[in-house]
Each structure stands twice: as structure tokens, then as C-alpha cells.
Amino acid sequence: MGASPLLASQVAEKIANRAYEAMSTKEILQMIFRFMRKDKPGVKHLFDLRKGLSLMFSKPEFEMFVRVLLTHNGFEVKPNAILKGRCGEHEVDAIARKGGVTYFVEAKHHLNYHALTGLDETRIARAVLEDVSEGFQNGNNNLRIDKAMIVTNTRYSDHALNYGMCRGIVQVGWNWPANRGIEKMVQAGNLHPLSCLRGLRNEDRQKLVDIGMVLIRDLTDEDPKSLATRTGISLEAVEEILENAQHSANTLEYY
């Protein structure tokens, strides 16, 4: 939410002093917002990151967002591809390369951020990797895939993690890998999605996504008239969106 380590510690201490047995996480979150607004007024324009990620459109917004995350983390990324395997064709959300290793990427989005990304997704990724690897060996395709990667906005089940680690599947999700999960990638690069912006209507966000915008910071240098023309959003609405985005960007710039 844009808190410095000192402010985060101060807010946490205030909440700890007011917490009671069986207090809900929703109440805690409301308190966080209330205390944060005193030092960071711009937080009123934001959803917390976990909720913001869950509000994204699974297709194409979350898929685009995943490609942006990987690009900002040093990957060379190409969008949607169809890979011919030994036994069939497989549509993947991205092809990513880094350090001489080529990955196919599956973006798995959940509207319910408490949902777990389970074993099935990991087993499917393993099966696809096996088929396209054999397809490459048989000459069905000319792209060698070295590894499979799954990126999700939620946690993985223990079964999924154990299987993925055993099979060499790269799994990125909420708080996984430790200290390098999707939330850390977002925070480190100030890559908060548009869906974290309060008051942005779904239809207007869809129009922004349609022209390739998925991040709050994408909006900070935009000309209102130009953006209104390119998206079909009214100038009045665009001006409000840009103002809220600027307040939010100022709040989030603490790294």
C-alpha cells in the first residue's frame, strides 16, 4: 500500500494494541486503511494488492500482466503461442527466455484470492512439457522448451508445491517462492495493476487493457485528450482516472 518500513511498523503496532480474539482479517484491513490515510492520503484510491489482483479479468488482462512482470524481471517474452507436441497441440500464454533457458508460461488467475492453485494445474504443465519436448525431438516443432512455468495470483496447495519441486516446474504465486512471490515482484518494480485503482469502472478498465495498459504507472504520463480519443472513454472520466492514478502512484513510490 505504499508504506515505508517505518510507517508499516507504526501501523502494525497500533493494530496490535487494538486487536482482540477472533478479530477478522477484514476488520484488520479496514484498520490498516484508516491508519494509513493519515500519512498516505492517496491510499483511499487503492485496493490492497491481493484484492486488486483478484479483480483482474482472467483473459486477457492477467495474462498481459504476467508478461509485463516477467519482462520487468529480465525475461524476453513473447505472447500466446501454439506448441506442437508429439500427441497434440498446446496453447500457452507466453514463451519466456532468460539465461539461455526457454519456458512456456501458464497464467492461472483466481477471482477468489483464498482459492488454492492445485495439483491438477501442475500435473497438466508437466504433461504439456513432456509432449512438446517429444514433439521437438520428433521434428514437429522447432522450438525447444526447457521448463514449464506457472504464474498465479494465489497460493499453491502443498501437493502442488511438492509435485512441482519434484518435477522441476517453476511456480510463482502469492508468497511463493519465499521472498520472491508475485507480491514481491509487483512491489519491487512498482508494477501495481490497474485493478488496484478504486473507482475505475470495469468497462473503462477493459478499454485501457484493449490498448495495452495494465499498470497504474502506465497512466501517470498520459495526456487526457489523447487517452480519451484512443479508448473512447469520456474526457471527464479520463481526467478523474488520471488524477486518481497520480495520487495512487505517489503513494506507491517508496522503493
Protein Blocks (a to p, Z undefined) as FASTA:
>chain_A
ZZafklmmmmmmmmmmmgcehiafklmmmmmmmmmmmmmmmlmmpccfklmmmmpcfblk
lmmmmmmmmmmnopacdeddddddfkbccddfbdcdeehiacdddddddfblkbccdfkl
mmmmmmmmmmmmmmmmnopaccdcfbdcdddfbdcdfklmmmmmmnopacddehiaehia
fklmmmmnopacfklpghiafklmmmmmmnopabfklmmmpcfklmmmmnopafklmmmm
mmmmmmmmmmmmmZZ
